[in-house]
Amino acid sequence: MRIFDPHIHMTSRTTDDYQRMAEAGVRAVVEPAFWLGQPRTNPGSFTDYFDAIIGWEPFRASQYGIRHHATIALNPKEANDPRCRPVLDLLPRYLAKDGVVAVGEIGYDSMTPAEDEVFAAQLALALDHDLPALVHTPHRDKARGTQRSIDVVKESGIAPGRVLLDHLNEVTVAAALEAGLWAGFSIYPDTKMSPDRMVAILREYGVERVLVNSAADWGKSDPLLTVRTAEAMLAGGFDKDDVDRVLWRNPVEFYGQSGRLDLSDIAETEATFAGNSILRGGS
């Protein structure tokens, strides 16, 4: 079983996490730029952070045979801070980098006028750089935030098939899929979405244009919940091809639209892990 986690914040995780993920079948990840938990007070701190997730983090992942890509953006929460707005001027420099496969996370936190402006500006950057967009739906008032996000996407002119609307749930999935967007689900230990709930959604809506992620960060989260979801799918009657569609081929198809997704060494990595398993007496 091969796993592609399309939304995970590895800068918040340990090398032990990388090792556990690799042993469980995670072969590729995308790390979106996000809020670090404490306000950043100047654009320079973003520069250091962006440099880390396109430079240091791919190197760290490679030590465990995991291919790492990133998405870059000014996140919705910090869009409200005037000290952070100059970050928009820095983004074109990073959106031109080879390892950057989308503009994100963008979207809404509290649905303020400032967030409206920054959201629209970054969708325009996605169009300018011919990149997909990863859109964060708000934690509060999610149904209204999801519909508002869909409306802004429509107004922007970006093709709906180049937008991933993330952190969805049972209430918001239909609107996203009906609008032609990709639907993303974050599997968490206690909140957002569980493996069993995810299986129920897949039974109702199918496996096309659906991505499952762990969104693991500095909060209570688990980088192996993509694997647990794959196991729940198999236990719930889905076959291996369905699992591969949701946990591998769908994220490859979505982020592959960037023209920068490089998974060239994955087969070699899988062969290495298979060999190690044989040496350990595994099957």
N, C-alpha and C positions, 0 to 999 in steps of 0.2 A: 504494500500500500504506500503510495506516494502522496505527500501532503504539501500544499502551497498555502501558507497563511498570508492572506492578502491585506492584513491590517494588524500589525503588532509593533509595540514600542520597545524594541530590544535595548535601547539606551537605558531603559529602566530595569533590565534583567541581568542576571549573572551568567558567567560562563557555564555554571552547572545547568542552567536552563537550556543553553545552546546544546550541551551534550545530551540532555534528556530528550530534547526535540529531535535531534539527529537520530538517536537510537530508536525513536518512535516512528520515524518515517518522514519527518519534516525535511524537505529538500530545498525549499525556497520560501522567502518572506518578502513582504513589502512593508517598509517602516514609514508611516506618514508623520510629517512634522506636526507637533501638538503642544499643548500647554504643559509645562514641566511641573506644575503644582505650586509654584511661587511666581509672582509677577516679575517679568523682565522689564528693566527700566530704560533700556537703550537698544538701538539696532545692533550694536556691536555684539551683544550677547546672543542675538539670533544668528549672526555670522558664524560665531564659534560653534553654535549648535548645528547649523546646517552643514558646516564643514565636517563635523563629527559623524553625522548620519550618512554622508555620502563618501566618507573616507575611512575613518576608523572602524565604524560598525561593519561595513562590508569585509574588511580585513578580519575582524574578530569572528564574524560568521564563517568565513572561509576556513578557519582552523578546525571547524566541525563539519565541513563538507556541505554547508548551507549557502545557497546563493542569495545575496541580499541586494534589494533595490529600495529606493526611497521615493516619496512624494514630498514636494516642498510647497509651503504656503505660510501666510499669516493666519493663524487659527482664529476661529470665531470669537473665543473668549477675549483674546487680546486685541481684537479689532476695535474694541471699545476704548482702548487706552491711547490717548493722543501721542504718548511717547513711543508707541510701537508703529504708528502709521507710516513712518519713513521706510519701514521694512518692505513696503510695496515696491519701492524704487530699487531694492536689492534683488528682488525675485528674478528678473530676467537673466541675471548672471548665473543663477543656480538652475533655472529651468532649461538652460542650454546644456547642462551636464549629461553625460551618457547614462549614468546610473539612475537618473530621475525619470520615472515612468508615468507621472501624473502630477497635476496641481492639486494639492490637498494637505491636510483637511481644511476644507472651506465650508461655508454654510452659516448656520445659526447656533447661538447659545441662548441669548435672551430676546432675540428678534427686535433689535434696536435699529434706528435709522443708520447708525454707524455700521452695523453689521450688514444692512442692505447694501450700502455703498461698497464695502470691501468685498462682499460676495460677488457683486456684479463686476467689479474691477478684476477679480481673479478669474472669473469665467472668461472675461475678455482676454486675459493672459493665456488661458488654456487654448483659446482659438488662435491667438497670435503664434503660439509655439507648437501648434498641432498636437496637443497633448490631451488625454482624457482628464476628467475631473473626479475627485473623490469628495463627496459632499457629506458632511456631518449633520445629522438631524438632531434637534435639541433634546435634552434630557427631560425638559418640562414642556407641557402642552404639545406633545409630540405630533398628534394628528394635525393640528393647525400648522405647526412648523414644517411638517412633511409637505402639506399642500402648498404652503408658501414657497418652499424650496423648489417644488415642481414648477410653480408659476415663474420663478426667477430664471430657472433653466430654460423654459420656453422662450422667455423674453430675450435671453442672451444670444440665441441663434445657434448655440452648440447642438450638435446632433444628440438626441436622447440616448442613443446607444453608446455614446462616449462618456456617459455620466453614471457613476455608481453612487446610489443613495444608501448611506450606511446607517447602522444601529436601528434597523426597522424592527417591527413586531407584528403581532396578529392584526392590529388595528390599521397599520399603515402599508402593509405589503401590497395589497391590491392596487392602491393608487399609484405606487411606484411602477409596478409591472404594466398596468394599463397605460401609463404615460410613455412606455417604451424604454424606461431606464433599467439599469441593473439594480438588483435588490441585494443589499448586504445585511448580514446578521452577526452580531457580536455575542458570543457564548461566554457567559460569566458564571461564577460559582453561585451567586445569590440573586443577581439582578439581570436586567436586559433580556436574556434568552438562555434557555437550558437545552441540552441535547434532545431531550424527549419532546419539548415544545417545537424544536426545529424540525424534527422528524414529522410531526403533525402538519406543520406548514408545508413541507415538501410533498406530503401526500395530497394536500389540497391544491397546491399551485404548481407542482412539477419541479423539475431540476434545471430548466433552462433559465439563463440570466439570473441565477442565484449564487451568491458567494457567502461562505461561512468563514468567520475569523474569530480569533481569541481576543483581539484588541488589548492584549496583556500589557499592563503599564505598571506604575508605581502604587496603584491601589490593589485591592483584593481581586486577584485575577489569576488565570492559570493558562500558561502557554501550550498545554496539552489538550485543551478542550476542543480543538479542531479534531484531534485524534479520537477523543471520546464521542464526538458527534458522528464521525465515520463509523465507529463501532455501533452506535445506536441505530444508524441507518441500516446496517447489515442485520442487526437484531430485529429491526422493524419491518423486514421484508424487502428492502431495496437490494439490488445486486451490486457486484463489484464495479460494473460499468457506471452505474448511477453515482456511486461514491467517487469514482475517479472524475466524473463530470463535475460534481460540485466542489470537490476538494483539490482538483488539479486543473482540469481542462478549462473550466469557467474562468478562474483567475488568469490563466495563461491567455485566454482569448481577450479578456477585458484589457489587461495591461499590455498585451501584445500590440494593441492599437497605437502605442507610443512609438513603435519601431525600435525600441531600446531594450526590450526584455531579452536578456542573455541567459539562457539556460543550457549553454553548450556543454558544460562539464557534468551535468546531472547524471547521465548514464554511467559515467566513470565512477561517480560517487556511489551510486546504487550498487555497482559491481563490488566496490570496496567493502561496503557494509554487508553485502551478501556473503563475501568471503570471510569476513570477521565472524559472522553468525555461524558459518560452517565450522570454523576453527573452535568456536565456543560450544559446539555440539547442538546449535540451533537448527531450525528447519524453515 
